[in-house]
Amino acid sequence: MNQPTKREQSIYTVLAYRFFLLLVLYLLCRLGFYFTNLSLFKHIAFADLLYILLGGIKFDIVALLYINSLYIVLQAIPFPFRYRTGYQQFCKWLFIITNSIGFFANFIDFAYYKYTLKRTTASVFSQFSNEKNKLKLTFDFLLDYWYLVILFAIFIYAFIKLYKLIKLKKVPKFTWQIYLTHTLILVLIAGLAVIGMRGGWRHSTRPITMSNAGDFVKSPGDMSLVLNTPFTIMKTLKASNLKPVNYYDEQTLNNLYNPIHQPENKGEFKKLNVVFLIIESLGKEHVGALNKDVLNGTYKGYTPFIDSLVANSFTSSYTYANGRKSIDALPSIISGIPSIREPFVLSKYSGNRTTSIAKLLGDEGYETAFFHGAPNGSMGFSAYTNLAGIKNYFGKNEYNNDADFDGIWGIWDEPFMQYMAKTINTFKQPFFSAFFSVSSHHPFKVPEKYIGKFPKGPLPVQEPMGYTDMAIRKFFATASKMPWYKNTLFVLVADHATVSYLPEYQTLAGSFSIPILFYYPGGDLKGKTDKLIEQTDIMPTVLNYLNYNKPYFAFGFDALSNKKDNFVVNNNDGSFSFFKGDYLLIYDGLKSTALFNLKTDRLNKNNLVDKEPAIQTEMEKYLKAFIQQYNNRMIKDQLTGGR
């Protein structure tokens, strides 16, 4: 006879109960993590703590689905042998052992977190790989935290007891209807598992990463409370671990390249409004006004309104993205942090303390906002902008009219940009706003009423680029009638380049070429330079133009400065592309593999590596300075205006 505390249920009810049990136990682990590190989280209000605990469930589901994927499959396969006693005993101990390892990882951070201020990541395996006394270190750690060992033992004992609280009904009689039903249930479970592992079901949702914890906190330092340790370990198993480098002593390094910008005391701080327009896939190739030397001067491009802005803006003949993906763009443009080897927001360093132009201007009394017509949470933008100090987020949810939804990515650019102009008009000046477009994205459609209205060109992206150009024109037409317009500095920039047709852009340099325009309708900020400009230069250029009077951190340079020591850096497949002066250097991390003169060899056909040693040595010197600053500051969490 069964014990009275046990109830027989179907195998699916038992599976659901055990998964729910894990979620409850992970909640207890998070509370244990909170209370054992309470001195570091005292600033969190009770309401904020509840929101963090709620957000943590999302990350717990991901971790638990990965840890229990085999167990779930073994329980869900539609065959009667899964009811056998031996089979269920194997599954029981698989479940207990794998989840006990997960619990153990969480318990480690009860004690270890206060030393690192981050959840443990996969780097822990390499961090202690060279220690010869690992056994003694482990023993000392367990001895110092003996009370956690006892608590863990009690926790696992309770876990095993609760596992057995509900048990399976006897095997049902298997008919073809049962086989069919259980097969459909397996498919449903698999679908739900995939959605859970990704962290969402939307087409535009990227697989969840550590940076998504930013959606639930007000400070990057609190992200660890949202996360769980098995999640951070799994998500960093393939992550690039930067290594500290010491090419130069501190003084030499800072003389060569220092990402701490000091105020120049040029005059009173100008509280202009600042609006960033970040345009999806707007490669420089599409802008006719930036390609007057192409096709013997006959090339017209696909963006007539942006062409008119070029004539009234400050820009350069050489403007570059720091990455090739949308997810690379926001940290580069708003925080002055490029992605090296992997997107910054997906890296293990995404929880570092950072600053941004939005945060700095917000501290000066600016209202701050971000506009993106995709479903909220798409691309992880809401998490990033929250951590970047942007106070207001306007997405598809706030727009609240699915009649203008493109069916895949978000609200069409034309109506959403009108919504943005009208929303900005309610802001108190000064304000900072950033917009990220969606319409010039694969599958490259335009609204039905505009089919045939824009030139198609040889590339599918060029027709919707014409549509987005029209949307930008209409935005400026609306904005120009508003009282804040002439007091606003606009920056138009692409998130990245895309596929190319012209041979001038089918090169490594061309693959990163984008427009970057600084447009101030109330001033005389106009002209074209040959000075290199990259996305990370936008933040220092704008702040210096406003005469911002405090030190700040950004990896870029002031594009308006007369200094010529600036450079552009991006990273592709592990190799550095390093632009300085007239040259492009390709460096694989150990040696230079290519050198091109961009002025005389636009198609990058003449490799000058080792043929111009003075130029090559000079470029390697500055690249190594960048690598040293980037690696060491990432590792030491020094991405703010301090040392």
N, C-alpha and C positions, 0 to 999 in steps of 0.2 A: 504494500500500500504506500502511496506517495505521502511524504511528509506534508503537513497542513500548510507550511509556508511556501510550498512549491505548487505552481500551477502549470498545467500543460497547455501549450499554445502551438499554433502553426509555426513552421520553420521561419516564415517571413516575419511574423510578429516577434519571435525570439530574436531574429537578426536586428530588427528595428529597435527592440528594447536594449540590446547590447551596445548598439551604436549610440543610442541616447545616453546610456550609462557612461560611455566614454566622454561624451560632451559635458556631462555633469562633473565628471572627475577632472577634466581639463579646466573647467571653471574653478574648481577647488584649487587646482595647481596655480591658476592665475591669481587667485586670492592669496594663496600662500606666498607667491612671488611678491605680491604687493605688500603684504604685511612684514615679510622678512627684510624688505628694502624700503620700509615706510618713510625713513628719514629722507629718501631721495624723491618721494612722491607726495610730500605733505602739501604741496602747492595745488594739488588737484582737488577741485570742488567735488562734492558728492554727486551732483548731477552729471558732471563730466566723467566721473569714475563709472557711473552706470552706463554712459554712452560708450566708453572704452570697453567695458565688459561685454556689451552687446556686439560691438565691432569685432571683438576677439573670437566670437563664435564662427565668423566667416573663415578665419585663419585656422581655427581648430578643425573645422570640417575638412579643409584641404589636407592638413597633416594626417588626420585620421583616415581619410580615404586612401592616401598613399600607403600608410602603414598597414592598413587592413585590406588592401586590394585583393590579395590572395585568399584571405579568409572569406571575404564577400563572395568571390567567385566559387569557392568550394561549397559555400552554403546555398548558392543560388542556381548552380547547374541542375537542370531538370531531370535528374536520374534518381531512382529509389535507393541506390547504395549509399547515398549521403545520410541515410537514417541509421546506418549500422553503428553499433556501439564503438567499435574500434576507430571508425572513421571520425565520429564525433569527438572521441578522446584526443585524436591527433589535432583536430581543429581547435579543441579547447586549449591545448597547450601552445599551439601556434598563436592563438589570440592572446593568451596570457603573457607569453614570453615577449612577443613583438611589442605589445603595448606597455609592458613593464619597462622595456628599454626606452620607450618614449617618455614615460613618467619619470624615469631616472634622469633623462636629459633635462627635463623641466626642473627637477629637484636640484641638479647641479647649479643651475643659475640662481636658485634661492641664495646660495652663498657666493658664487663666482661673479655675479653681476656687479656687485659693488666695486670690484677691482677693474672692470673693463667698461662699465656703463653701457654695455651692449649685450644682447642675447648672444650666446655662444653660436658660432658659425662653423662651417666645415674647415676653416683655417686652423681650428684647434688640433686637427690631426697632423698638420705640418708644423704647427707651432711647437709641439712637443716631440716631434719625430727624432730629433737629434739628442734628446735628453737620455743620458745613460742610466739614470736612477728613477725611471718612470714608476717602478714598483714602490719605491720609498716615498716618492711624491704623492702617489695615490693613497698610500697608507697614512701619511701625515695629514692629508686633506680630510680623509674619513675620520681620523682621530680628532682633528680640530672641530669637526662638525658632527660629532657623535650623535647629538640630539636629532639631526636630520636623518641619520641612518636609521635610528629607532622609528622616527615618524614615517620614513619610507617603508619600512617593514610592516608597520601597522596599516599603511595605505594599501599595500599590495595584498595583505591578508583580507582586508575589507573588499577589495576589488574581486578577489577570487570567490568570496562568499556571495557577493552580489551577482557575479556571473551565473552562479548556479541557482539563483532565486527563481528563475522561470526555466522550465525544461520543455523539450519537444513532445508533441503528441506522437503517438505511434505512426508508423509509416502508412500513408493512405494507399488505397488500392489504385494502382497506376493504370489508367485507361488512356486512349489516344486523346481524349478531351483534357485529361490532367496534364499530359505531356505538352499539349498545345498551350494551355493556360500558363504552365510554369515556364515555358519557353518565352512567351510574351512578357512575363514578369521579369525574366532574366534580361531581356532587351530593355525594359523600362528601367531596371536597376542600373544597367550599364550606362544608359543615357543620363540618368540623374548623377551617376558617379563622375562622368566626364564634365558635366556642368559644375558640379561641386569642386572638382580638381582645378578647373579653370577660374573659379571664383565668380562665375556668371554665365548667362546663356546668350547674351547679345552678340551679334556679328562683330561689333566694334570693340568688344571687351577682350583685352589682352590677358593671357594667363596671369593670375594674381602673383604679385611679388612683394618683397618686404616693404617697398616704398608705398604700397597701397594702404599701409597702416596709417599713413599721414591723413587719411580721410577722417580719422576718429580722434585726433589729438590736436592740441593747440601749439605744441612744441615738439620738435624732432626728438628731444630727449625722452619723451613719454611713449614713443613708438614701441619700445620693448614691452610695455605693459599690454599692448594690443596683440603682439606676436606671441608665439610659443616656440620653444627651443627646437623641437623636431622640425618645424617649418623652416626656421632660419638655417638649420644645418642642411636640409634637403635642397633649399633654394640656392645655396652657395657651394654645393658640391662641384659644380662646373664653373664657378665664378673665377675670374682672374684675380689672383692675389698679387697685388703690387709689391715690389720689393724695394726696400730703402736703397737709395744710391747716394754716393758722395763723390761726385766728380770734382766739386769745388769746395773750398772753405766758405763759411757763411758770408764773409764780407765780399769775396769775389763773386759768389753766386748772386747776391743782391745787387751788386754793381752791374752785372750782366742782365739780370732779369728779376724783377721783384713785383709780384702780383698785388702788393699792398700799395694802393694809390693814395698819395698825399695831396691835400688841397693846395691850389696854386694862388689863392687869395687874389683872384682877378677882379673881384667886386662883390656886390651884394647878391645874395642867393635869389635867383629869378624863379618865382613860383609859377612857371608855366604848367599848364596841363600837359600830360604826356599820353599819347595813344599809340600802341603798337598794333599794326595790322600784319599778322603772320599768315601767309597765303600758302595753302597746300600745293606742293609739287611745282611751284613757280620757278622752274629753271631759268637762268638768264637767257637761254636760247630763245625763249618765247617772246622776249621784249625787244621789239624792233629798234627802239631808240638806243639800246645798248649794244646793237650789232650793225652799226652803220657801215662797217668795213666788210661785211659779209655779202657774198654774191655780187661783188662789184658795186656795192651800195644800193642794190635793188631790193634787199630783204626788208619786209615790212613787219613781220612778227604777227602776234595774235592778241596784243593788249593795247589798243589805241589810247585808252584813258591813262594807263600807267605810262605810256610814252609821253603824254602831256605833263605828267607829274615829274618825269625825269628832267624836263627842261626847266622846272621851277624848284628843283631839289638839289641837295648836296649828295654826291655819290662818287664812285670811283670806277675806273676801267677794270679794276681787279677786285671783285667782291665774292666772298666764299662762305659756304656753310661749313660748320665744324663736324657735321655728320651726314649720314645718308638716310636717316629715318626720322619720322615725326617725333618719336620719343626722345631723340637726341636734342631736338631744337629748343624746347622750353628752358632747360637749365643753361644752355649756351646763351640764349637771348636775354633771359630775365635775371639769371644769377651769375652770368659770366663764367660758367663752368662747362668746358667741353667734355664730351664722352670719349674716353680713350680705351680702346680694346672692347669695351662693352658699354651700353647706355648707362650713364651715371645713375639714373633712377632705378635701374635693375641691379646695380652692383652692391656689394656688401658695404660700401661706403655711403649709401644713400641716406643713412641715418645720421651722418655727420652734421654738425651745426653749420649752417650756411647763412648767407645773407642774400639779398636780391634788391634790385632797383625798387621793387614794390615795397619791400620792408623799409628801406632807407627813406623813401619818400613818404611812406605811411607815418614814420616817426616824425616827419616834418609837418604833419597835419593833412596829408593828402588822403582823399577817399580812394580806395583801390578796388578794382573789379576785373574779372576775367569773363570773356564771352566765348562760348563754344557750342555750336548748334547740335552737337551729338548728344545722345543720352548721357545723363550725368554719370560720371565714373568712367566713361570711355577713355581709352588710352592712358588711364591713370592720371589724367590732367587735374582732376579735382583734388587728388591727394597731393600732387606736387604743388599746386597753387596755394593750397592751405599751408603747407610747410614754408612756402616762399613768402608768406605774410600777406597774401591777397585776401581781403576780408569778404568780398562778395563774389559769388559764382553764379553766372547766368547760363544755363544750358537748355536742352530740349524740355526739361521738366518745367522750368520757369517760363519758357515761351508758351507752352501749354496750348498748342494748336497743331494737332497731327495732320491737318489738311495740308500743311506745308512741309511735311516729312517726305524725304526722298525715297523712303522705303528701305534704305540700307544704313547710311552713315549719320544722317541728321536732317535738320531743317535746311532747306535750300538757302544759299548765301544771300540772295537778294532780299527776301523778307526778313531774314535774321539780322542782316546789317541795318535794315531800317529800324527793327526793334532795338538794336544796340544804340543807334543814334538817339532815339527817343528816350531810352533808359538813361543814357549818359546825360541827357538834358535835365534830368531830375537831380543829378549829383551837385553837391556843393563844390565850388572850385576852391583850391586846385584839386585835380584828381589824376590818377593813373589808371588806364584801362588797357587791356590787351585782348585782342580778338584772334581766333584761330579758325580759318575757313574749313569747309568740308566738301564743297561741290566738285572741286577739281581733283577728284580721287577716283580710282578704279571702282566701278566699271565705266566711268567716264560718260555719264549721262547729263542731259540738260532737261529742264522742265518741258513737258509736252508742248506748251505754247511757244517755246523758243526753238523747237526742232527746225533746222534749216536756216536759222537766223545768224549763225556765227560760222566763220570759215572752219572747215574741218582740218585741213592741213594733213601732212603725212603721218602724224602721231595722234592716237585716240585722245590724248589729254588736251589737245589744242582747242577743240570745240568747247568743252566745259571751261577751259581757261578764258576763252572769250566771254562766256557767261559770267564768270566771277569778276572779270574786268569790268563788265557792265554793272554788276552789283556794287563794286567799289565806286564807280562813277556816281551811281545813284546815292550811295552813302555820303559822298562828299557834297553832292548837290543838296541833300537834306541838312547835313551838318553845317554847311556854309551859311545857312539862314539862322543858325542858333548863336546865342550870345557868347558861348565859350570858344567858338571856332578859331578866331584870330589870335587867341591866347593859348593855342595848343600846338605842341610839337608832335608831328606825326612821324612814325618810323614804319616804312613798308619793307617787309623782308619775307623771303620764302622760308619754309621749314627745311627744305632740302631740294636738290635738283632731282630730276627723274630721267626716264629714258630719253635718248637724244637721236636726232636725225642728221643734223649738220656735222660734218667731220671735225669742225673746230671744237665741238663739245663731246666727241667720242674719244676723249683723252682723260687721263687721271685728273688733270687740272679742270677740264671741262665738266667732269662728273660732280664737282663740288661748286661750280659757278652758279651763283644766284644773284638777283638784284638786292641791294640794300640802299634804301633812299631815306634821307632825312629831309622832311618837308615842314617848313614853318610859314604858314600863310601870313602871319603878322610881322615877319622879319625878312632879312635878306640872306638867309642861309641857303646859298645857291652855289653851283659850280661843280666841276668835275676834276678829280685828282687822279694821279697814277699810283697813289699810295695804296698799299694792300689794306683791305678791310674785311674782317670776318665777323661772324655772329657774336662772338664774345666781346667784340669791340663796342657793341651797341650800348651796353650799360655804362662803361666809362665815358663814352662820347657824349651821351645824353647828360650824365651827371656833371661832367666838366662844362658842358655848354650852359647848364643851369647855375654854374658857379657853386656847386655843392661844396660845403666848407668843412667836411670831416673826413678822416681817413676811412677807406673802405677796401674790400677785397674783390678782385675780379681778375681772371686770367688774361683778359684782353687789354687793348690799348685805346687811347683817345685818338680817333680817326682825324680830329681837327688839329691835333698837335703838329708842330713843325718838326718834331723829332723823327729820325729815320731808322730807329733801332727796332721798329715793330716787325712782327712776323705773323704768319698764319700757320696753324697746325691742325691737321685732322688725321684720323687713324682709320685705315681700311685693311681688314683681314690681318691685323697684327702688325702691319708696317706703318711707319709714320710718313705722312706727306707733309713736308715742311717747306713753306714758301717764304722767301726773304729777298727783298729787292727784285731783281729780274729773274730769279732762279727758283726752281722747284727741286728739292732733294728728297729722294726716297731712301729711308733708313729702316732696316729690318730689326733694329734693337741691338745689333752687334756691329753692323758695318753699313756703309752707304752702298746701295745697289744701283742707283741711277741719279743723274743730275741733268736737268734740262734748262735751257735759256728760254723763258716764256716769251720774250720780246722777239727773238729771231727765229724761234722754232715752236710756233704755236701748236703744231700737230704732234709735238713731243716725239720726234723721230730720231733725233741725234743725241744719243746718250753720252754725256760728257764726264761720267764718273771716272775719277782718277786722271782726267785730262786737264782739269783746272783746279789744281790742288789748293791754291790760296782761297778760292771761293768755297770749295768743299769743306776745308778746315774751319773757315769762319762760320759756315752754316751749321756744321756739327757742334761747334762750340755753343751756339745759342740754343740748338735743339737739346743738348745735354743739360743746359741750364733749365729749360722748360721741364724736362723729364724729372730732374731732381726736385724742383719746386712742386710739381704735380704729385709725384709718388709720395714724397715725404710728408707733404701737407695732407694728402688723403689718409695716409696711415696714421698720422698723429692728430687727425681731426683739427686741422688748422685752416679752415676755409672761411674765416671771418676777418674782420679788420684788425684783430690783435696779432701778436707774433705768430 
